[in-house]
Structure formats: C-alpha cells, structure tokens
Amino acid sequence: YCLLTHDRQLIVGPGKVGELGLTEHDRADQLATFAGNHMIVTPAMSYLHTDTTLSALDRTRYLQLLTERRRLQAQRAAPAKRLKQMGAGGDPAVKAKLTEQIAELTQQIDERSRGMAACMKWRQSCDEPFALILAGDTLFTGGTDRVTAYTAKDGRRIWSAEVDGHAHGLAFANGRLYVSTDQGVIHCFARVAAEEE
C-alpha cells in the first residue's frame, strides 16, 4: 500500500507489522508511524483504518505538533550530550543549568505529545478490515460478508449491507457503491428514493 499526499508526503505499509509509515519528500527517515491497514488523507484530516477500528485525526494540527516536537527533541540532545560528557566531574553550576534546560525542553516536548494525542477527533469500532474509501463525506469499509458506511464528521455508522465473501475492492461512482469480493462477485448498491405519499 502506497499513498502520495497533496503536500508531497509518502505513506507506505502496512507490511508485516501492521504499521503505516509517513515520510516527508525531502527526508530519508520516517516522520511518523501509525498502526493500521489503510489511510485516507485530505488536506485537513487523515482517516486511519485498522483491523478493529476506524478513526479520524486532525492531520494539520498533528503534523504541526509533530514537527515542533522533533525540533525540541533535537534541541534537547545537545545539553543532554554535554551533561553526559561531564560525568561525575564538572562545574556544578554548569551542570545545574544544563539539567534545567533539559527539564524545560522535556516539558515542552510532553506538551506537544499531549496535543498530538488530542488530535484524534473520533474513534469507532470497525470489524471490516479489508478496504476503505471516502466518497464525499462518507467512509465505506469492506469486511467479511459485509460493507459498512460511516460519517466522516463523527464516525457514526449509518448503513451496512451483506456481500458474498471478503470485500477487498470498493469504488464509488455516479451515486453507486461497487464492491468486489474474493468470491468473484461484484455488488452494486444505490440509494433508494423514498416513496412519495
């Protein structure tokens, strides 16, 4: 699974460990990892899909806090290294100042980490782990003998239908949901207009 976002970030996975890795276009190392099978990225939100959950992450704020946390961690490394090099000796006043700098930076890092945790807007149990798509403001998931729809706004389950087999392929076009399964079956679902009185 591979996804290139609009802002030139690469998301790959899930691999053997069930994680999606996010890498920026100008860096070799991963910026972040997320547990999951699939991810859908919009400019503001990321929707994460695992074997058992579906969730929404405020992507813009999360990446801002993540970048700040990495910067602070890099800043903390210098005084920590210097303090370690001083060992048991060294000027006690210098050591106290270095320790104070490390503590202050650690506090700022912890604040960013708490902010990142608060970026999770909602989490919903979901036992359809095979496929995920976003159509308008609706998320569709594919599972064993079932497809389900959730609202992207709050994760509320709004629709479900039976299919024949594992729903691995999902597509949405012209108001219809197309589902292909490992049984060689293609299902098509369309909204039924309410009858007029």
For each residue, the residues with C-beta under 8 A, 3 or more apart:
1: 11 12 13 14 20 37 38
2: 10 11 12
3: 10 11 12 39 41
4: 8 9 10 11
5: 8 9 10 11 41
6: 41 43
7: 43
8: 4 5 24 25
9: 4 5 22 23 24 25 31 41
10: 2 3 4 5 22 23 24 25
11: 1 2 3 4 5 20 21 22 23 39 41
12: 1 2 3 15 20 21 23
13: 1 18 19 20 21 36
14: 1 17 18 19 20 36 37
15: 12 18 19
16:
17: 14
18: 13 14 15 35 36 37 50 51
19: 13 14 15 33 34 35 36
20: 1 11 12 13 14 33 34 35 36 37 38 39 48
21: 11 12 13 30 32 33
22: 9 10 11 30 31 32 33 34
23: 9 10 11 12 27 28 29 30 31
24: 8 9 10 27 31
25: 8 9 10
26:
27: 23 24 31
28: 23
29: 23
30: 21 22 23 33
31: 9 22 23 24 27 63 66 70
32: 21 22 66
33: 19 20 21 22 30
34: 19 20 22 39 48
35: 18 19 20 48 50
36: 13 14 18 19 20 39 48 49 50
37: 1 14 18 20 49 50 51 129 130 132
38: 1 20 48 49 131 132
39: 3 11 20 34 36 46 47 48 49
40: 46 47 49 132 133 134 139
41: 3 5 6 9 11 45 46 47 59
42: 45 46 59 134
43: 6 7 59 60
44: 58 59 60
45: 41 42 56 57 58 59 121 152
46: 39 40 41 42 56 57 59 62
47: 39 40 41 54 55 56 57 132 134 139 152
48: 20 34 35 36 38 39 53 54 55 56 57
49: 36 37 38 39 40 53 54 126 129 132 141
50: 18 35 36 37 53 54 126 129
51: 18 37 127 129
52: 125 126 127 129
53: 48 49 50 123 124 125 126
54: 47 48 49 50 123 124 126 132 139 141 150 155
55: 47 48 120 121 122 123 124 155
56: 45 46 47 48 120 121 122 152 155
57: 45 46 47 48 62 119 120 121
58: 44 45 61 62 119 120 121
59: 41 42 43 44 45 46 62 63 119
60: 43 44 63 64
61: 58 64 65 115 119
62: 46 57 58 59 65 66 116 119
63: 31 59 60 66 67
64: 60 61 67 68
65: 61 62 68 69 112 115 116 119
66: 31 32 62 63 69 70 112 116
67: 63 64 70 71
68: 64 65 71 72 112
69: 65 66 72 73 109 112 113 116
70: 31 66 67 73 74
71: 67 68 74 75
72: 68 69 75 76 105 108 109 112
73: 69 70 76 77 109
74: 70 71 77
75: 71 72 78 105
76: 72 73 79 80 101 102 105 106 109
77: 73 74 80 81
78: 75 81 82
79: 76 82 83 98 101 102 105
80: 76 77 83 84 98 102
81: 77 78 84 85
82: 78 79 85 86 98
83: 79 80 86 95 98 99 102
84: 80 81 87
85: 81 82
86: 82 83 89 90 94 95 98
87: 84 90
88:
89: 86
90: 86 87 94 95
91: 94 95
92: 95 96
93: 96 97
94: 86 90 91 97 98
95: 83 86 90 91 92 98 99
96: 92 93 99 100
97: 93 94 100 101
98: 79 80 82 83 86 94 95 101 102
99: 83 95 96 102 103
100: 96 97 103 104
101: 76 79 97 98 104 105
102: 76 79 80 83 98 99 105 106
103: 99 100 106 107
104: 100 101 107 108
105: 72 75 76 79 101 102 108 109
106: 76 102 103 109 110
107: 103 104 110 111
108: 72 104 105 111 112
109: 69 72 73 76 105 106 112 113
110: 106 107 113 114
111: 107 108 114 115
112: 65 66 68 69 72 108 109 115 116
113: 69 109 110 116 117
114: 110 111 117 118
115: 61 65 111 112 118 119
116: 62 65 66 69 112 113 119
117: 113 114 120
118: 114 115
119: 57 58 59 61 62 65 115 116
120: 55 56 57 58 117 123
121: 45 55 56 57 58
122: 55 56 154 155
123: 53 54 55 120 155
124: 53 54 55 150 155 156 157
125: 52 53
126: 49 50 52 53 54 129 141 148 150
127: 51 52 143
128: 131 141 142 143 144 146 147 148 167
129: 37 49 50 51 52 126 141 143
130: 37 141 142 143 144 166 167 168
131: 38 128 140 141 142 167 168 169 170
132: 37 38 40 47 49 54 139 140 141 142 170
133: 40 139 140 170 171 172
134: 40 42 47 138 139 140 152
135: 138 140 172 177
136:
137: 151 152 153
138: 134 135 149 150 151 152 158
139: 40 47 54 132 133 134 149 150 151 152
140: 131 132 133 134 135 147 148 149 150 170 172 177
141: 49 54 126 128 129 130 131 132 147 148 150 170
142: 128 130 131 132 146 147 163 166 167 168 169 170 179
143: 127 128 129 130 146 147 148 166 167
144: 128 130 165 166 167
145: 162 163 164 165 166
146: 128 142 143 160 161 162 163 167
147: 128 140 141 142 143 160 161 163 167 170 177 179 187 189
148: 126 128 140 141 143 157 159 160
149: 138 139 140 157 158 159 160
150: 54 124 126 138 139 140 141 155 156 157 158
151: 137 138 139 154 155 156 158
152: 45 47 56 134 137 138 139 155
153: 137 156
154: 122 151
155: 54 55 56 122 123 124 150 151 152
156: 124 150 151 153
157: 124 148 149 150 160
158: 138 149 150 151
159: 148 149
160: 146 147 148 149 157
161: 146 147 187 189
162: 145 146
163: 142 145 146 147 167 179 181 185 187
164: 145 181 183 185 187
165: 144 145 181 182 183 185
166: 130 142 143 144 145 181 182 183
167: 128 130 131 142 143 144 146 147 163 170 179 180 181
168: 130 131 142 180 181 182
169: 131 142 178 179 180 181
170: 131 132 133 140 141 142 147 167 177 178 179
171: 133 177 178
172: 133 135 140 176 177 178
173: 176 178
174:
175: 190 191
176: 172 173 188 189 190
177: 135 140 147 170 171 172 188 189 190
178: 169 170 171 172 173 186 187 188
179: 142 147 163 167 169 170 186 187 188 189
180: 167 168 169 185 186 187
181: 163 164 165 166 167 168 169 184 185 186 187
182: 165 166 168
183: 164 165 166
184: 181
185: 163 164 165 180 181
186: 178 179 180 181
187: 147 161 163 164 178 179 180 181
188: 176 177 178 179
189: 147 161 176 177 179
190: 175 176 177
191: 175
192:
193:
194:
195:
196:
197:
